[in-house]
Protein backbone atom coordinates (compact mmCIF):
# COMPACT_ATOMS: atom_id res chain seq x y z
CA UNK A 1 0.00 0.00 0.00
CA UNK A 2 1.15 3.54 -0.71
CA UNK A 3 1.49 5.46 2.54
CA UNK A 4 0.20 9.02 2.64
CA UNK A 5 3.01 11.33 3.66
CA UNK A 6 2.50 13.11 6.97
CA UNK A 7 2.43 16.48 5.21
CA UNK A 8 -0.28 15.28 2.84
CA UNK A 9 -2.37 13.92 5.71
CA UNK A 10 -2.07 17.27 7.48
CA UNK A 11 -3.08 19.07 4.27
CA UNK A 12 -6.10 16.79 3.91
CA UNK A 13 -7.28 17.60 7.42
CA UNK A 14 -6.80 21.35 7.08
CA UNK A 15 -8.06 21.92 3.54
CA UNK A 16 -10.94 19.45 3.14
CA UNK A 17 -13.42 21.84 4.79
CA UNK A 18 -12.51 24.59 2.30
CA UNK A 19 -13.70 22.62 -0.72
CA UNK A 20 -17.36 22.15 -1.62
CA UNK A 21 -18.39 19.00 -3.53
CA UNK A 22 -21.82 19.31 -5.15
CA UNK A 23 -23.79 18.55 -8.33
CA UNK A 24 -23.53 20.81 -11.33
CA UNK A 25 -26.04 23.67 -11.15
CA UNK A 26 -26.13 25.49 -14.46
CA UNK A 27 -25.14 25.53 -18.11
CA UNK A 28 -22.48 28.15 -17.30
CA UNK A 29 -20.91 25.69 -14.86
CA UNK A 30 -21.23 22.92 -17.43
CA UNK A 31 -19.12 25.01 -19.81
CA UNK A 32 -16.48 25.25 -17.06
CA UNK A 33 -16.57 21.45 -16.69
CA UNK A 34 -16.05 20.99 -20.42
CA UNK A 35 -13.12 23.40 -20.30
CA UNK A 36 -11.61 21.42 -17.41
CA UNK A 37 -11.91 18.20 -19.43
CA UNK A 38 -10.44 19.88 -22.51
CA UNK A 39 -7.41 21.14 -20.60
CA UNK A 40 -7.02 18.05 -18.42
CA UNK A 41 -7.19 15.28 -21.00
CA UNK A 42 -5.42 16.99 -23.89
CA UNK A 43 -7.22 14.83 -26.48
CA UNK A 44 -10.05 17.20 -27.48
CA UNK A 45 -9.65 19.84 -30.20
CA UNK A 46 -12.10 22.18 -28.45
CA UNK A 47 -13.97 22.20 -25.10
CA UNK A 48 -17.20 21.39 -26.97
CA UNK A 49 -15.71 18.07 -28.08
CA UNK A 50 -15.42 17.04 -24.41
CA UNK A 51 -19.22 16.72 -24.34
CA UNK A 52 -20.80 13.31 -24.94
CA UNK A 53 -24.32 11.88 -24.89
CA UNK A 54 -23.96 10.37 -21.41
CA UNK A 55 -23.57 13.85 -19.93
CA UNK A 56 -27.25 14.49 -20.68
CA UNK A 57 -28.55 11.06 -19.67
CA UNK A 58 -31.07 10.91 -16.82
CA UNK A 59 -28.94 8.37 -14.94
CA UNK A 60 -25.86 10.62 -14.93
CA UNK A 61 -24.81 13.06 -12.21
CA UNK A 62 -21.92 15.47 -12.74
CA UNK A 63 -20.18 16.55 -9.55
CA UNK A 64 -17.90 19.54 -9.19
CA UNK A 65 -15.29 20.51 -6.62
CA UNK A 66 -15.42 24.21 -5.83
CA UNK A 67 -12.84 26.28 -3.98
CA UNK A 68 -13.83 29.58 -2.41
CA UNK A 69 -12.72 32.55 -4.57
CA UNK A 70 -11.25 30.18 -7.21
CA UNK A 71 -14.35 28.48 -8.52
CA UNK A 72 -14.58 24.96 -9.96
CA UNK A 73 -11.27 23.08 -9.85
CA UNK A 74 -12.40 19.47 -10.29
CA UNK A 75 -15.18 17.29 -11.65
CA UNK A 76 -16.32 13.74 -12.22
CA UNK A 77 -19.41 12.12 -13.72
CA UNK A 78 -21.40 9.35 -12.02
CA UNK A 79 -23.40 6.85 -14.07
CA UNK A 80 -25.92 4.68 -12.23
CA UNK A 81 -25.76 1.18 -13.71
CA UNK A 82 -29.25 0.28 -12.49
CA UNK A 83 -30.86 3.09 -14.45
CA UNK A 84 -29.02 3.06 -17.75
CA UNK A 85 -25.93 2.18 -19.79
CA UNK A 86 -22.43 3.03 -18.62
CA UNK A 87 -19.41 4.04 -20.66
CA UNK A 88 -17.42 0.88 -19.89
CA UNK A 89 -19.84 -1.38 -21.73
CA UNK A 90 -19.05 0.45 -24.98
CA UNK A 91 -15.61 -1.17 -24.81
CA UNK A 92 -15.82 -4.24 -22.55
CA UNK A 93 -18.50 -6.99 -22.24
CA UNK A 94 -19.69 -6.52 -18.66
CA UNK A 95 -22.15 -9.43 -18.38
CA UNK A 96 -19.36 -12.04 -18.00
CA UNK A 97 -17.90 -10.04 -15.09
CA UNK A 98 -19.43 -11.47 -11.87
CA UNK A 99 -19.16 -8.17 -10.02
CA UNK A 100 -21.08 -6.24 -12.68
CA UNK A 101 -23.63 -8.54 -14.28
CA UNK A 102 -26.36 -7.60 -11.76
CA UNK A 103 -25.77 -3.90 -12.55
CA UNK A 104 -25.68 -2.88 -8.89
CA UNK A 105 -22.84 -0.42 -9.42
CA UNK A 106 -21.95 3.20 -10.08
CA UNK A 107 -19.35 4.10 -12.69
CA UNK A 108 -17.17 7.18 -12.35
CA UNK A 109 -15.92 8.79 -15.56
CA UNK A 110 -14.39 12.08 -16.74
CA UNK A 111 -12.43 12.51 -13.50
CA UNK A 112 -10.57 15.79 -14.06
CA UNK A 113 -8.80 18.16 -11.67
CA UNK A 114 -7.05 21.44 -12.36
CA UNK A 115 -3.49 21.50 -11.06
CA UNK A 116 -3.49 23.29 -7.71
CA UNK A 117 -1.89 22.89 -4.31
CA UNK A 118 -5.08 21.25 -3.00
CA UNK A 119 -5.03 18.64 -5.79
CA UNK A 120 -4.76 15.60 -3.48
CA UNK A 121 -7.56 16.84 -1.23
CA UNK A 122 -9.84 17.54 -4.20
CA UNK A 123 -9.13 14.10 -5.63
CA UNK A 124 -9.90 12.33 -2.35
CA UNK A 125 -13.05 14.36 -1.66
CA UNK A 126 -14.44 13.51 -5.11
CA UNK A 127 -13.68 9.83 -4.47
CA UNK A 128 -15.39 10.05 -1.08
CA UNK A 129 -18.44 11.67 -2.71
CA UNK A 130 -18.52 8.81 -5.22
CA UNK A 131 -18.46 6.27 -2.40
CA UNK A 132 -21.10 8.17 -0.38
CA UNK A 133 -23.45 8.29 -3.36
CA UNK A 134 -23.03 4.57 -4.00
CA UNK A 135 -23.61 3.77 -0.33
CA UNK A 136 -26.74 5.93 -0.13
CA UNK A 137 -28.17 4.29 -3.24
CA UNK A 138 -27.47 0.77 -1.95
CA UNK A 139 -25.05 -0.21 -4.72
CA UNK A 140 -22.57 -3.07 -4.36
CA UNK A 141 -19.63 -1.73 -6.37
CA UNK A 142 -17.87 1.37 -7.60
CA UNK A 143 -16.36 1.09 -11.07
CA UNK A 144 -13.69 3.32 -12.54
CA UNK A 145 -11.28 3.03 -15.46
CA UNK A 146 -7.97 4.82 -15.81
CA UNK A 147 -4.62 4.78 -17.51
CA UNK A 148 -1.59 3.10 -15.96
CA UNK A 149 -0.55 6.45 -14.49
CA UNK A 150 -3.33 6.33 -11.87
CA UNK A 151 -3.18 2.61 -11.11
CA UNK A 152 -1.18 3.15 -7.91
CA UNK A 153 -3.70 5.75 -6.66
CA UNK A 154 -6.67 3.39 -6.99
CA UNK A 155 -4.71 0.52 -5.50
CA UNK A 156 -3.96 2.79 -2.54
CA UNK A 157 -7.74 3.28 -2.16
CA UNK A 158 -8.13 -0.56 -2.15
CA UNK A 159 -9.80 -0.76 -5.54
CA UNK A 160 -9.33 -4.14 -7.21
CA UNK A 161 -7.91 -4.40 -10.72
CA UNK A 162 -10.15 -6.55 -12.94
CA UNK A 163 -7.13 -7.61 -14.98
CA UNK A 164 -7.26 -8.47 -18.67
CA UNK A 165 -11.07 -8.61 -18.70
CA UNK A 166 -11.20 -4.87 -17.98
CA UNK A 167 -8.47 -3.62 -20.31
CA UNK A 168 -9.38 -1.56 -23.38
CA UNK A 169 -8.25 1.37 -25.49
CA UNK A 170 -10.37 4.51 -25.25
CA UNK A 171 -11.10 5.85 -28.76
CA UNK A 172 -11.91 9.43 -27.73
CA UNK A 173 -9.03 9.75 -25.27
CA UNK A 174 -6.15 9.20 -27.66
CA UNK A 175 -6.53 5.41 -27.84
CA UNK A 176 -4.84 5.29 -24.44
CA UNK A 177 -4.94 1.94 -22.66
CA UNK A 178 -7.33 1.90 -19.73
CA UNK A 179 -7.65 -0.59 -16.89
CA UNK A 180 -10.84 -1.14 -14.90
CA UNK A 181 -10.96 -1.04 -11.10
CA UNK A 182 -13.78 -1.86 -8.67
CA UNK A 183 -14.38 -1.24 -4.98
CA UNK A 184 -16.97 -3.12 -2.88
CA UNK A 185 -19.12 -0.33 -1.49
CA UNK A 186 -20.74 -1.84 1.59
CA UNK A 187 -17.54 -3.29 3.07
CA UNK A 188 -15.11 -0.51 2.12
CA UNK A 189 -14.92 1.05 5.59
CA UNK A 190 -14.38 -2.31 7.25
CA UNK A 191 -11.58 -3.10 4.81
CA UNK A 192 -9.94 0.27 5.56
CA UNK A 193 -10.19 -0.35 9.29
CA UNK A 194 -8.84 -3.90 9.02
CA UNK A 195 -5.61 -2.78 7.34
CA UNK A 196 -5.29 0.39 9.46
CA UNK A 197 -5.59 2.45 6.31
CA UNK A 198 -4.42 6.08 6.71
CA UNK A 199 -7.68 7.26 5.13
CA UNK A 200 -9.99 5.35 7.46
CA UNK A 201 -10.73 8.34 9.70
CA UNK A 202 -11.23 10.61 6.70
CA UNK A 203 -13.65 8.22 5.03
CA UNK A 204 -15.80 7.56 8.08
CA UNK A 205 -16.10 11.11 9.44
CA UNK A 206 -19.13 13.29 8.52
CA UNK A 207 -18.51 15.51 5.49
CA UNK A 208 -21.00 18.41 5.52
CA UNK A 209 -19.25 20.05 2.56
CA UNK A 210 -20.32 17.17 0.28
CA UNK A 211 -23.83 17.57 -1.15
CA UNK A 212 -25.28 14.91 -3.43
CA UNK A 213 -28.81 16.25 -3.97
CA UNK A 214 -29.15 17.01 -7.70
CA UNK A 215 -30.62 20.27 -8.95
CA UNK A 216 -34.14 19.93 -10.34
CA UNK A 217 -33.08 21.63 -13.58
CA UNK A 218 -30.83 20.02 -16.20
CA UNK A 219 -27.93 22.49 -16.59
CA UNK A 220 -30.26 25.37 -17.54
C-alpha positions as CSV (number, residue, x, y, z in Angstrom):
1,X,0.0,0.0,0.0
2,X,1.1,3.5,-0.7
3,X,1.5,5.5,2.5
4,X,0.2,9.0,2.6
5,X,3.0,11.3,3.7
6,X,2.5,13.1,7.0
7,X,2.4,16.5,5.2
8,X,-0.3,15.3,2.8
9,X,-2.4,13.9,5.7
10,X,-2.1,17.3,7.5
11,X,-3.1,19.1,4.3
12,X,-6.1,16.8,3.9
13,X,-7.3,17.6,7.4
14,X,-6.8,21.4,7.1
15,X,-8.1,21.9,3.5
16,X,-10.9,19.5,3.1
17,X,-13.4,21.8,4.8
18,X,-12.5,24.6,2.3
19,X,-13.7,22.6,-0.7
20,X,-17.4,22.1,-1.6
21,X,-18.4,19.0,-3.5
22,X,-21.8,19.3,-5.2
23,X,-23.8,18.6,-8.3
24,X,-23.5,20.8,-11.3
25,X,-26.0,23.7,-11.1
26,X,-26.1,25.5,-14.5
27,X,-25.1,25.5,-18.1
28,X,-22.5,28.2,-17.3
29,X,-20.9,25.7,-14.9
30,X,-21.2,22.9,-17.4
31,X,-19.1,25.0,-19.8
32,X,-16.5,25.3,-17.1
33,X,-16.6,21.5,-16.7
34,X,-16.0,21.0,-20.4
35,X,-13.1,23.4,-20.3
36,X,-11.6,21.4,-17.4
37,X,-11.9,18.2,-19.4
38,X,-10.4,19.9,-22.5
39,X,-7.4,21.1,-20.6
40,X,-7.0,18.1,-18.4
41,X,-7.2,15.3,-21.0
42,X,-5.4,17.0,-23.9
43,X,-7.2,14.8,-26.5
44,X,-10.0,17.2,-27.5
45,X,-9.6,19.8,-30.2
46,X,-12.1,22.2,-28.4
47,X,-14.0,22.2,-25.1
48,X,-17.2,21.4,-27.0
49,X,-15.7,18.1,-28.1
50,X,-15.4,17.0,-24.4
51,X,-19.2,16.7,-24.3
52,X,-20.8,13.3,-24.9
53,X,-24.3,11.9,-24.9
54,X,-24.0,10.4,-21.4
55,X,-23.6,13.8,-19.9
56,X,-27.2,14.5,-20.7
57,X,-28.6,11.1,-19.7
58,X,-31.1,10.9,-16.8
59,X,-28.9,8.4,-14.9
60,X,-25.9,10.6,-14.9
61,X,-24.8,13.1,-12.2
62,X,-21.9,15.5,-12.7
63,X,-20.2,16.5,-9.6
64,X,-17.9,19.5,-9.2
65,X,-15.3,20.5,-6.6
66,X,-15.4,24.2,-5.8
67,X,-12.8,26.3,-4.0
68,X,-13.8,29.6,-2.4
69,X,-12.7,32.5,-4.6
70,X,-11.2,30.2,-7.2
71,X,-14.4,28.5,-8.5
72,X,-14.6,25.0,-10.0
73,X,-11.3,23.1,-9.8
74,X,-12.4,19.5,-10.3
75,X,-15.2,17.3,-11.6
76,X,-16.3,13.7,-12.2
77,X,-19.4,12.1,-13.7
78,X,-21.4,9.3,-12.0
79,X,-23.4,6.9,-14.1
80,X,-25.9,4.7,-12.2
81,X,-25.8,1.2,-13.7
82,X,-29.3,0.3,-12.5
83,X,-30.9,3.1,-14.5
84,X,-29.0,3.1,-17.8
85,X,-25.9,2.2,-19.8
86,X,-22.4,3.0,-18.6
87,X,-19.4,4.0,-20.7
88,X,-17.4,0.9,-19.9
89,X,-19.8,-1.4,-21.7
90,X,-19.0,0.5,-25.0
91,X,-15.6,-1.2,-24.8
92,X,-15.8,-4.2,-22.5
93,X,-18.5,-7.0,-22.2
94,X,-19.7,-6.5,-18.7
95,X,-22.1,-9.4,-18.4
96,X,-19.4,-12.0,-18.0
97,X,-17.9,-10.0,-15.1
98,X,-19.4,-11.5,-11.9
99,X,-19.2,-8.2,-10.0
100,X,-21.1,-6.2,-12.7
101,X,-23.6,-8.5,-14.3
102,X,-26.4,-7.6,-11.8
103,X,-25.8,-3.9,-12.6
104,X,-25.7,-2.9,-8.9
105,X,-22.8,-0.4,-9.4
106,X,-22.0,3.2,-10.1
107,X,-19.4,4.1,-12.7
108,X,-17.2,7.2,-12.3
109,X,-15.9,8.8,-15.6
110,X,-14.4,12.1,-16.7
111,X,-12.4,12.5,-13.5
112,X,-10.6,15.8,-14.1
113,X,-8.8,18.2,-11.7
114,X,-7.0,21.4,-12.4
115,X,-3.5,21.5,-11.1
116,X,-3.5,23.3,-7.7
117,X,-1.9,22.9,-4.3
118,X,-5.1,21.2,-3.0
119,X,-5.0,18.6,-5.8
120,X,-4.8,15.6,-3.5
121,X,-7.6,16.8,-1.2
122,X,-9.8,17.5,-4.2
123,X,-9.1,14.1,-5.6
124,X,-9.9,12.3,-2.3
125,X,-13.1,14.4,-1.7
126,X,-14.4,13.5,-5.1
127,X,-13.7,9.8,-4.5
128,X,-15.4,10.1,-1.1
129,X,-18.4,11.7,-2.7
130,X,-18.5,8.8,-5.2
131,X,-18.5,6.3,-2.4
132,X,-21.1,8.2,-0.4
133,X,-23.5,8.3,-3.4
134,X,-23.0,4.6,-4.0
135,X,-23.6,3.8,-0.3
136,X,-26.7,5.9,-0.1
137,X,-28.2,4.3,-3.2
138,X,-27.5,0.8,-2.0
139,X,-25.0,-0.2,-4.7
140,X,-22.6,-3.1,-4.4
141,X,-19.6,-1.7,-6.4
142,X,-17.9,1.4,-7.6
143,X,-16.4,1.1,-11.1
144,X,-13.7,3.3,-12.5
145,X,-11.3,3.0,-15.5
146,X,-8.0,4.8,-15.8
147,X,-4.6,4.8,-17.5
148,X,-1.6,3.1,-16.0
149,X,-0.5,6.5,-14.5
150,X,-3.3,6.3,-11.9
151,X,-3.2,2.6,-11.1
152,X,-1.2,3.2,-7.9
153,X,-3.7,5.7,-6.7
154,X,-6.7,3.4,-7.0
155,X,-4.7,0.5,-5.5
156,X,-4.0,2.8,-2.5
157,X,-7.7,3.3,-2.2
158,X,-8.1,-0.6,-2.2
159,X,-9.8,-0.8,-5.5
160,X,-9.3,-4.1,-7.2
161,X,-7.9,-4.4,-10.7
162,X,-10.2,-6.6,-12.9
163,X,-7.1,-7.6,-15.0
164,X,-7.3,-8.5,-18.7
165,X,-11.1,-8.6,-18.7
166,X,-11.2,-4.9,-18.0
167,X,-8.5,-3.6,-20.3
168,X,-9.4,-1.6,-23.4
169,X,-8.2,1.4,-25.5
170,X,-10.4,4.5,-25.2
171,X,-11.1,5.8,-28.8
172,X,-11.9,9.4,-27.7
173,X,-9.0,9.7,-25.3
174,X,-6.1,9.2,-27.7
175,X,-6.5,5.4,-27.8
176,X,-4.8,5.3,-24.4
177,X,-4.9,1.9,-22.7
178,X,-7.3,1.9,-19.7
179,X,-7.6,-0.6,-16.9
180,X,-10.8,-1.1,-14.9
181,X,-11.0,-1.0,-11.1
182,X,-13.8,-1.9,-8.7
183,X,-14.4,-1.2,-5.0
184,X,-17.0,-3.1,-2.9
185,X,-19.1,-0.3,-1.5
186,X,-20.7,-1.8,1.6
187,X,-17.5,-3.3,3.1
188,X,-15.1,-0.5,2.1
189,X,-14.9,1.1,5.6
190,X,-14.4,-2.3,7.2
191,X,-11.6,-3.1,4.8
192,X,-9.9,0.3,5.6
193,X,-10.2,-0.3,9.3
194,X,-8.8,-3.9,9.0
195,X,-5.6,-2.8,7.3
196,X,-5.3,0.4,9.5
197,X,-5.6,2.5,6.3
198,X,-4.4,6.1,6.7
199,X,-7.7,7.3,5.1
200,X,-10.0,5.4,7.5
201,X,-10.7,8.3,9.7
202,X,-11.2,10.6,6.7
203,X,-13.7,8.2,5.0
204,X,-15.8,7.6,8.1
205,X,-16.1,11.1,9.4
206,X,-19.1,13.3,8.5
207,X,-18.5,15.5,5.5
208,X,-21.0,18.4,5.5
209,X,-19.3,20.1,2.6
210,X,-20.3,17.2,0.3
211,X,-23.8,17.6,-1.1
212,X,-25.3,14.9,-3.4
213,X,-28.8,16.3,-4.0
214,X,-29.1,17.0,-7.7
215,X,-30.6,20.3,-8.9
216,X,-34.1,19.9,-10.3
217,X,-33.1,21.6,-13.6
218,X,-30.8,20.0,-16.2
219,X,-27.9,22.5,-16.6
220,X,-30.3,25.4,-17.5
